[in-house]
Every structure is written in C-alpha cells, then in structure tokens.
Amino acid sequence: MSFYSNASDNMVVVMDCGDLETLYGAASETGYKKLMGVMEGLGEAI
C-alpha cells in the first residue's frame, strides 16, 4: 500500500509487521480534517 500527500503538516506511516499497522497525524486541525477525509473508511479500528 502506498499513500502520498503533498500537505506539509500531516504524515502517514504504514508498517507491515505481519499485519498492516498505520499511524497518522497532523500538526493542525485543518490538516487533520483533510487527512481524515482521505483515511476514513480504510482498514479497521483497533
């Protein structure tokens, strides 16, 4: 899985440790809302 973003205030990390694990966050509320618009509905929450 690849994820690309041109926003300078957010990040996404996808790790394959047997199962895929994802860490994501943003430096601002606006950046977080934009990121969540892309990330919502992907995968399963733990």
Phi and psi restraints in degrees (range 20) as a CNS / XPLOR table:
assign (resid 1 and name C) (resid 2 and name N)
       (resid 2 and name CA) (resid 2 and name C) 1.0 -122.3 20.0 2
assign (resid 2 and name N) (resid 2 and name CA)
       (resid 2 and name C) (resid 3 and name N) 1.0 143.6 20.0 2
assign (resid 2 and name C) (resid 3 and name N)
       (resid 3 and name CA) (resid 3 and name C) 1.0 -137.7 20.0 2
assign (resid 3 and name N) (resid 3 and name CA)
       (resid 3 and name C) (resid 4 and name N) 1.0 128.8 20.0 2
assign (resid 3 and name C) (resid 4 and name N)
       (resid 4 and name CA) (resid 4 and name C) 1.0 -124.3 20.0 2
assign (resid 4 and name N) (resid 4 and name CA)
       (resid 4 and name C) (resid 5 and name N) 1.0 142.1 20.0 2
assign (resid 4 and name C) (resid 5 and name N)
       (resid 5 and name CA) (resid 5 and name C) 1.0 -141.9 20.0 2
assign (resid 5 and name N) (resid 5 and name CA)
       (resid 5 and name C) (resid 6 and name N) 1.0 138.4 20.0 2
assign (resid 5 and name C) (resid 6 and name N)
       (resid 6 and name CA) (resid 6 and name C) 1.0 -99.2 20.0 2
assign (resid 6 and name N) (resid 6 and name CA)
       (resid 6 and name C) (resid 7 and name N) 1.0 9.2 20.0 2
assign (resid 6 and name C) (resid 7 and name N)
       (resid 7 and name CA) (resid 7 and name C) 1.0 -79.3 20.0 2
assign (resid 7 and name N) (resid 7 and name CA)
       (resid 7 and name C) (resid 8 and name N) 1.0 137.8 20.0 2
assign (resid 7 and name C) (resid 8 and name N)
       (resid 8 and name CA) (resid 8 and name C) 1.0 -87.5 20.0 2
assign (resid 8 and name N) (resid 8 and name CA)
       (resid 8 and name C) (resid 9 and name N) 1.0 -6.5 20.0 2
assign (resid 8 and name C) (resid 9 and name N)
       (resid 9 and name CA) (resid 9 and name C) 1.0 -115.5 20.0 2
assign (resid 9 and name N) (resid 9 and name CA)
       (resid 9 and name C) (resid 10 and name N) 1.0 18.9 20.0 2
assign (resid 9 and name C) (resid 10 and name N)
       (resid 10 and name CA) (resid 10 and name C) 1.0 -142.9 20.0 2
assign (resid 10 and name N) (resid 10 and name CA)
       (resid 10 and name C) (resid 11 and name N) 1.0 166.5 20.0 2
assign (resid 10 and name C) (resid 11 and name N)
       (resid 11 and name CA) (resid 11 and name C) 1.0 -148.9 20.0 2
assign (resid 11 and name N) (resid 11 and name CA)
       (resid 11 and name C) (resid 12 and name N) 1.0 155.5 20.0 2
assign (resid 11 and name C) (resid 12 and name N)
       (resid 12 and name CA) (resid 12 and name C) 1.0 -138.4 20.0 2
assign (resid 12 and name N) (resid 12 and name CA)
       (resid 12 and name C) (resid 13 and name N) 1.0 133.2 20.0 2
assign (resid 12 and name C) (resid 13 and name N)
       (resid 13 and name CA) (resid 13 and name C) 1.0 -123.2 20.0 2
assign (resid 13 and name N) (resid 13 and name CA)
       (resid 13 and name C) (resid 14 and name N) 1.0 127.5 20.0 2
assign (resid 13 and name C) (resid 14 and name N)
       (resid 14 and name CA) (resid 14 and name C) 1.0 -116.6 20.0 2
assign (resid 14 and name N) (resid 14 and name CA)
       (resid 14 and name C) (resid 15 and name N) 1.0 120.1 20.0 2
assign (resid 14 and name C) (resid 15 and name N)
       (resid 15 and name CA) (resid 15 and name C) 1.0 -113.4 20.0 2
assign (resid 15 and name N) (resid 15 and name CA)
       (resid 15 and name C) (resid 16 and name N) 1.0 135.5 20.0 2
assign (resid 15 and name C) (resid 16 and name N)
       (resid 16 and name CA) (resid 16 and name C) 1.0 -107.1 20.0 2
assign (resid 16 and name N) (resid 16 and name CA)
       (resid 16 and name C) (resid 17 and name N) 1.0 96.7 20.0 2
assign (resid 16 and name C) (resid 17 and name N)
       (resid 17 and name CA) (resid 17 and name C) 1.0 -115.9 20.0 2
assign (resid 17 and name N) (resid 17 and name CA)
       (resid 17 and name C) (resid 18 and name N) 1.0 47.8 20.0 2
assign (resid 17 and name C) (resid 18 and name N)
       (resid 18 and name CA) (resid 18 and name C) 1.0 94.8 20.0 2
assign (resid 18 and name N) (resid 18 and name CA)
       (resid 18 and name C) (resid 19 and name N) 1.0 -51.0 20.0 2
assign (resid 18 and name C) (resid 19 and name N)
       (resid 19 and name CA) (resid 19 and name C) 1.0 -116.1 20.0 2
assign (resid 19 and name N) (resid 19 and name CA)
       (resid 19 and name C) (resid 20 and name N) 1.0 152.0 20.0 2
assign (resid 19 and name C) (resid 20 and name N)
       (resid 20 and name CA) (resid 20 and name C) 1.0 -77.9 20.0 2
assign (resid 20 and name N) (resid 20 and name CA)
       (resid 20 and name C) (resid 21 and name N) 1.0 131.6 20.0 2
assign (resid 20 and name C) (resid 21 and name N)
       (resid 21 and name CA) (resid 21 and name C) 1.0 -123.5 20.0 2
assign (resid 21 and name N) (resid 21 and name CA)
       (resid 21 and name C) (resid 22 and name N) 1.0 140.5 20.0 2
assign (resid 21 and name C) (resid 22 and name N)
       (resid 22 and name CA) (resid 22 and name C) 1.0 -126.4 20.0 2
assign (resid 22 and name N) (resid 22 and name CA)
       (resid 22 and name C) (resid 23 and name N) 1.0 137.2 20.0 2
assign (resid 22 and name C) (resid 23 and name N)
       (resid 23 and name CA) (resid 23 and name C) 1.0 -125.1 20.0 2
assign (resid 23 and name N) (resid 23 and name CA)
       (resid 23 and name C) (resid 24 and name N) 1.0 130.0 20.0 2
assign (resid 23 and name C) (resid 24 and name N)
       (resid 24 and name CA) (resid 24 and name C) 1.0 -145.6 20.0 2
assign (resid 24 and name N) (resid 24 and name CA)
       (resid 24 and name C) (resid 25 and name N) 1.0 155.1 20.0 2
assign (resid 24 and name C) (resid 25 and name N)
       (resid 25 and name CA) (resid 25 and name C) 1.0 -170.8 20.0 2
assign (resid 25 and name N) (resid 25 and name CA)
       (resid 25 and name C) (resid 26 and name N) 1.0 173.5 20.0 2
assign (resid 25 and name C) (resid 26 and name N)
       (resid 26 and name CA) (resid 26 and name C) 1.0 -144.6 20.0 2
assign (resid 26 and name N) (resid 26 and name CA)
       (resid 26 and name C) (resid 27 and name N) 1.0 158.1 20.0 2
assign (resid 26 and name C) (resid 27 and name N)
       (resid 27 and name CA) (resid 27 and name C) 1.0 -88.5 20.0 2
assign (resid 27 and name N) (resid 27 and name CA)
       (resid 27 and name C) (resid 28 and name N) 1.0 -10.0 20.0 2
assign (resid 27 and name C) (resid 28 and name N)
       (resid 28 and name CA) (resid 28 and name C) 1.0 -141.0 20.0 2
assign (resid 28 and name N) (resid 28 and name CA)
       (resid 28 and name C) (resid 29 and name N) 1.0 159.0 20.0 2
assign (resid 28 and name C) (resid 29 and name N)
       (resid 29 and name CA) (resid 29 and name C) 1.0 -64.0 20.0 2
assign (resid 29 and name N) (resid 29 and name CA)
       (resid 29 and name C) (resid 30 and name N) 1.0 -38.0 20.0 2
assign (resid 29 and name C) (resid 30 and name N)
       (resid 30 and name CA) (resid 30 and name C) 1.0 -63.6 20.0 2
assign (resid 30 and name N) (resid 30 and name CA)
       (resid 30 and name C) (resid 31 and name N) 1.0 -44.9 20.0 2
assign (resid 30 and name C) (resid 31 and name N)
       (resid 31 and name CA) (resid 31 and name C) 1.0 -62.4 20.0 2
assign (resid 31 and name N) (resid 31 and name CA)
       (resid 31 and name C) (resid 32 and name N) 1.0 -38.6 20.0 2
assign (resid 31 and name C) (resid 32 and name N)
       (resid 32 and name CA) (resid 32 and name C) 1.0 -64.8 20.0 2
assign (resid 32 and name N) (resid 32 and name CA)
       (resid 32 and name C) (resid 33 and name N) 1.0 -43.2 20.0 2
assign (resid 32 and name C) (resid 33 and name N)
       (resid 33 and name CA) (resid 33 and name C) 1.0 -63.2 20.0 2
assign (resid 33 and name N) (resid 33 and name CA)
       (resid 33 and name C) (resid 34 and name N) 1.0 -40.8 20.0 2
assign (resid 33 and name C) (resid 34 and name N)
       (resid 34 and name CA) (resid 34 and name C) 1.0 -64.6 20.0 2
assign (resid 34 and name N) (resid 34 and name CA)
       (resid 34 and name C) (resid 35 and name N) 1.0 -43.3 20.0 2
assign (resid 34 and name C) (resid 35 and name N)
       (resid 35 and name CA) (resid 35 and name C) 1.0 -63.4 20.0 2
assign (resid 35 and name N) (resid 35 and name CA)
       (resid 35 and name C) (resid 36 and name N) 1.0 -43.0 20.0 2
assign (resid 35 and name C) (resid 36 and name N)
       (resid 36 and name CA) (resid 36 and name C) 1.0 -64.5 20.0 2
assign (resid 36 and name N) (resid 36 and name CA)
       (resid 36 and name C) (resid 37 and name N) 1.0 -31.1 20.0 2
assign (resid 36 and name C) (resid 37 and name N)
       (resid 37 and name CA) (resid 37 and name C) 1.0 -60.4 20.0 2
assign (resid 37 and name N) (resid 37 and name CA)
       (resid 37 and name C) (resid 38 and name N) 1.0 -30.9 20.0 2
assign (resid 37 and name C) (resid 38 and name N)
       (resid 38 and name CA) (resid 38 and name C) 1.0 -87.3 20.0 2
assign (resid 38 and name N) (resid 38 and name CA)
       (resid 38 and name C) (resid 39 and name N) 1.0 -41.1 20.0 2
assign (resid 38 and name C) (resid 39 and name N)
       (resid 39 and name CA) (resid 39 and name C) 1.0 -83.2 20.0 2
assign (resid 39 and name N) (resid 39 and name CA)
       (resid 39 and name C) (resid 40 and name N) 1.0 -24.4 20.0 2
assign (resid 39 and name C) (resid 40 and name N)
       (resid 40 and name CA) (resid 40 and name C) 1.0 -57.6 20.0 2
assign (resid 40 and name N) (resid 40 and name CA)
       (resid 40 and name C) (resid 41 and name N) 1.0 135.3 20.0 2
assign (resid 40 and name C) (resid 41 and name N)
       (resid 41 and name CA) (resid 41 and name C) 1.0 88.5 20.0 2
assign (resid 41 and name N) (resid 41 and name CA)
       (resid 41 and name C) (resid 42 and name N) 1.0 -5.2 20.0 2
assign (resid 41 and name C) (resid 42 and name N)
       (resid 42 and name CA) (resid 42 and name C) 1.0 -91.6 20.0 2
assign (resid 42 and name N) (resid 42 and name CA)
       (resid 42 and name C) (resid 43 and name N) 1.0 130.2 20.0 2
assign (resid 42 and name C) (resid 43 and name N)
       (resid 43 and name CA) (resid 43 and name C) 1.0 71.3 20.0 2
assign (resid 43 and name N) (resid 43 and name CA)
       (resid 43 and name C) (resid 44 and name N) 1.0 -165.7 20.0 2
assign (resid 43 and name C) (resid 44 and name N)
       (resid 44 and name CA) (resid 44 and name C) 1.0 -124.9 20.0 2
assign (resid 44 and name N) (resid 44 and name CA)
       (resid 44 and name C) (resid 45 and name N) 1.0 136.6 20.0 2
assign (resid 44 and name C) (resid 45 and name N)
       (resid 45 and name CA) (resid 45 and name C) 1.0 -71.4 20.0 2
assign (resid 45 and name N) (resid 45 and name CA)
       (resid 45 and name C) (resid 46 and name N) 1.0 147.8 20.0 2
